[in-house]
Amino acid sequence: MAMEGEFRAPVQVVDFASRYLSSFLTQAGGFAIHWSLGIPSRWQVPPPIYVKLNFDGATLMGGVQVGVGVVARDELGRCVAWLSRRVERTGDGELAESLAAREAVLLALQKCWPRVIVEGDYAVLIQKLQQKKRDLSTYDPIVADILSFSSCIPSCQFSLVRRSGNTVAHFFAHYCNDFAEGEHLIPTVVVSLVSSDIAK
């Protein structure tokens, strides 16, 4: 399938269209316009005693794999946990983002954090989670999982950030093969990204 003069796999075209729709919804039309005005373009520290988990998903290898990235930071901006994983599953951007959000909530549960903010840059998904909205979409079962798991956390909020404020999770999602599963210390190459966020 040709797009912008280049051949693209169908799953890549679907991913592009999905992200384009997400961008449109945050910038045009009724509620979406009002919603977009408050979307931060930079990462912000969470309130005291909260942990913020930023997540991002990416389609890899032409859409036959999914990369998942999650980074959790405290009120001082310190990284307290992170996750970078590659999943052998065919899908588009919506699948990748949904899986990443689920991993973020599961990480919060595993760490027994009572107050968390789960933040991503995929507007369609965040809006569903904020409104606890179910539908008949392909990935609705994953959304159902996220809502079910998040209900087990005393305080779990979902928030939207622009891509420019989600750089660390974005990095983990795209370069997940470069990091060993189970590492506790944040990789040196990512330290500068975390420090840059705090300095803004």
PESUL-V109378 format. One record per backbone hydrogen bond with DSSP energy under -0.5 kcal/mol. CO is the residue of the C=O (numbers start at 0). NH is the residue of the N-H. E is the energy in kcal/mol with one decimal. If there is no record, write none. Layout:
BEGIN
CO	NH	E
CO	NH	E
END
This chain:
BEGIN
0	7	-4.0
2	5	-1.7
5	2	-3.2
8	11	-1.0
8	12	-1.7
9	13	-2.3
10	14	-2.1
11	15	-2.4
12	16	-2.6
13	17	-2.5
14	18	-2.3
15	19	-2.5
16	20	-2.4
17	21	-2.1
18	22	-2.4
19	23	-2.4
20	24	-2.7
21	25	-1.2
23	26	-1.6
23	27	-1.5
28	31	-2.0
29	32	-0.7
29	33	-1.5
30	34	-2.6
31	35	-2.2
32	36	-1.1
33	37	-0.6
34	37	-0.9
35	38	-1.5
37	39	-0.6
39	161	-2.6
46	49	-1.9
50	52	-0.5
50	116	-2.3
51	53	-0.6
51	72	-2.6
52	118	-2.7
53	70	-2.4
55	68	-2.6
57	66	-3.4
59	62	-1.2
59	63	-0.8
59	64	-1.8
60	63	-0.9
62	90	-1.9
64	59	-3.0
65	86	-3.4
66	57	-2.3
67	84	-2.6
68	55	-2.1
69	82	-2.9
70	53	-2.7
71	79	-2.6
71	80	-1.2
72	51	-2.8
73	76	-2.1
77	73	-2.0
77	79	-0.5
80	71	-3.2
82	69	-2.7
84	67	-3.2
86	65	-2.6
86	88	-1.8
91	95	-2.2
92	96	-2.6
93	97	-2.2
94	98	-2.7
95	99	-2.1
96	100	-2.4
97	101	-2.1
98	102	-2.2
99	103	-2.0
100	104	-2.1
101	105	-2.4
102	106	-2.3
103	107	-1.9
104	108	-2.1
105	109	-2.6
106	110	-2.0
107	111	-0.5
107	112	-2.0
108	111	-0.9
113	154	-2.0
114	50	-1.9
115	156	-2.3
116	52	-3.2
116	118	-0.6
117	158	-2.2
118	54	-2.3
119	160	-2.1
120	122	-0.9
121	125	-2.2
122	126	-2.6
123	127	-1.6
124	128	-2.3
125	129	-2.7
126	130	-2.0
127	132	-3.1
131	133	-0.5
136	139	-1.6
138	141	-0.8
138	142	-1.7
139	143	-2.7
140	144	-1.9
141	145	-2.4
142	146	-2.5
143	147	-2.3
144	148	-3.2
145	149	-2.7
146	150	-1.3
148	151	-1.6
149	152	-1.6
151	153	-0.5
154	115	-2.9
156	117	-3.4
158	119	-1.8
159	39	-0.6
161	164	-2.2
162	165	-2.0
165	169	-2.0
166	170	-2.2
167	171	-2.2
168	172	-2.2
169	173	-1.8
170	174	-2.1
174	177	-1.7
175	178	-1.1
179	182	-1.5
186	189	-1.7
186	190	-0.9
187	190	-0.9
187	191	-0.6
189	192	-0.5
189	193	-2.0
190	194	-2.8
191	195	-2.2
192	196	-1.8
193	197	-1.9
194	198	-1.8
195	199	-0.9
196	199	-0.8
END
